[in-house]
Amino acid sequence: MRRRTPWRELTSRQRQAIIIRGACQTALLAVALYDLGRRPRGEIRGPKAVWVAISAVNYLGIGPIVYLLLGRKHGTIAPTKE
């Protein structure tokens, strides 16, 4: 089994990569949760609570990406007032 390298032993490039990856994961999660909060229930495939849980699975941003690609109903058009 591979031992974890302490933060102080990482190179500056490795530290930067970890920080960038963390920022991307956080941004993806924020976008997914913001969209879930604003989008009406009828425009989401399945219950919102399930998509919140799936979005929380944030390994490499997979949960939020799955929601953004598969959880929203695309092509819905808001009714217009005439």
N, C-alpha and C positions, 0 to 999 in steps of 0.2 A: 504494500500500500504506500502511496506517495504521501510524504509529509507536507504539511502546509508551510509555505514560506512566510515568515513574518514580514509585515509591512516595511519595516526599516531595512530589510535585506533585498527588497525589490528595486529594480532600476527605475529611473525616473520615467522611462518610456512605459514600463509595465504599470506604474502607478497612474499615469495619464490614461492608459487604456482602461483600467478599472474604473476610474472616475467618469470617463466618457460613456462607458457601458452603463453604469449606474444612472447617469443623467438621462440617457435614452430610455431605459426601462421606466424611470419615474415619469418622464414626459408621455410615453405611450399609455401608462396606467392613468395618468391625469386626463388625457384626451378621452380615453374609453369611459371613465367614470363620469366625466362632464357630459359626454354625449348620452350616456344612459340616464342621467338625471334630467336632461332636457327633453329627450325624445318621448313622445306619447307611447303608451303600452302597445297600441295597435301597429306601430311601426317597428316593433322588435319581434324577432322570432323566438318565442318562448318567454318564460317569466324573467323579469328584470333581476330578481334575486339570484337566479342561476347564472346569469351573465356577469353579475358582480363577483360571484364566487369564481367563475372561470377567469375573469380578468385578474383576480388576485393571484392566480397561478402565473407568476411573472418571471419564470426562468427564461432568460433571453427575450423577454417581452412577448412570449408566445400567447399567453392568455388574452391580453388586449388586442393583439393582431387578429386572433381568431374571432373575437367579438366584432372588430371593425370590418372584417371581411365577410363573416358569415352571419352575425347576429342581427344585423340591421336589414330591414326590407328596403331594397332599392327600387326606384322607379315609382314611388308613391308621390302623387302630386296633391298638394293642398287645394281644397276647393276654392274657386274664385267667386267673388261677389259680383253680380251683374246688375 
